[in-house]
Amino acid sequence: RVRLDMHLKAFSQILTKPDGSVGRKLEFLHQELLREVNTLGTKAQSPNITAHTIEMKTLLERLKEQLANVA
């Protein structure tokens, strides 16, 4: 969870203070977010957490589509 929070904060910082090649940085952070969500979902023993994991992965897929349009 700590790493997920770090990646989300970094993502937010890039969006609010763009510096250089934003697209590549955001794509990298997207991959890291997806890895963390997958890890959390794999370790979860709760159906509730599994449902949240699926929703987060769905949102990350939408984000991936949006990032494809960023230069």
Secondary structure, DSSP 4 states (H G I P E B T S, - for coil): -HHHHHHHHHHHHHHHS--S-HHHHHHHHHHHHHHHHHHHHHH---HHHHHHHHHHHHHHHHHHHHHTT--
